[in-house]
Amino acid sequence: MRRSRRRGRGAVVLAALLVVALCLAGYLWVAADRWRQSSDAWQEQARAQGERVAELESQLSAASSELAAAREQLATATSRITALADEKAQLGDENVASQQYLDYQRRVSEAAGVVASALGRCTSGQSQLIEYLRTPERYDPADLEQFGQQVDTLCAQATAANESLQQELQQ
């Protein structure tokens, strides 16, 4: 009986060990399955993050290209603005030069008008004086002398106006 009890105890111990082994195997099976599920979830999340990184890198590359194009456009626009400002300044200079030229032309025209008028008065006065001198007996000698001096003054003014015009033309 002792043997039988021993066998019975051995069988119970073996049965208990078998149950413990089966429970441990079940626990390990469940734990491994959970680890596999967790690993699959992490792998899926890693793939999603990898795709997101690839998408962000693509967007970064596109943004960098757009930034380079914008910088190039800015450089071109800055260059054009500078060129336009230079052209405007040059046109302003040309406008000033044109205005100065017009002022010069106006002064010369005015001076030429003064010369022409003075020469006209001088020649008219000389013609009149010549007429008076053809028949001097008809006029008072003092009046003729005074008129001659007036004609000389008119002709001196014409000469001065002409010299002034010549100086203006030489500038």
KAHU-V705300 format. One line per field, one symbol per residue. ss: DSSP state (H for helix, E for strand, L for the rest). phi: phi as a letter, one per 40 degrees, with the letter a starting at -180 (. if undefined). psi: psi as a letter, one per 40 degrees, with the letter a starting at -180 (. if undefined). A space follows every 10 residues. Layout:
ss: ???
phi: ???
psi: ???
//
This chain:
ss: LHHHHHHHHH HHHHHHHHHH HHHHHHHHHH HHHHHHHHHH HHHHHHHHHH HHHHHHHHHH HHHHHHHHHH HHHHHHHHHH HHHHHHHHHH HHHHHHHHHH HHHHHHHHHH HHHHHHHHHH HHHHHHHHHH HHHHLHHHLL HHHHHHHHHH HHHHHHHHHH HHHHHHHHHH L
phi: .ccccccccc cccccccccc cccccccccc cccccccccc cccccccccc cccccccccc cccccccccc cccccccccc cccccccccc cccccccccc cccccccccc cccccccccc cccccccccc ccccbcccbc dccccccccc cccccccccc cccccccccc c
psi: dddddddddd dddddddddd dddddddddd dddddddddd dddddddddd dddddddddd dddddddddd dddddddddd dddddddddd dddddddddd dddddddddd dddddddddd dddddddddd ddedgddeih dddddddddd dddddddddd ddddddddde .
//
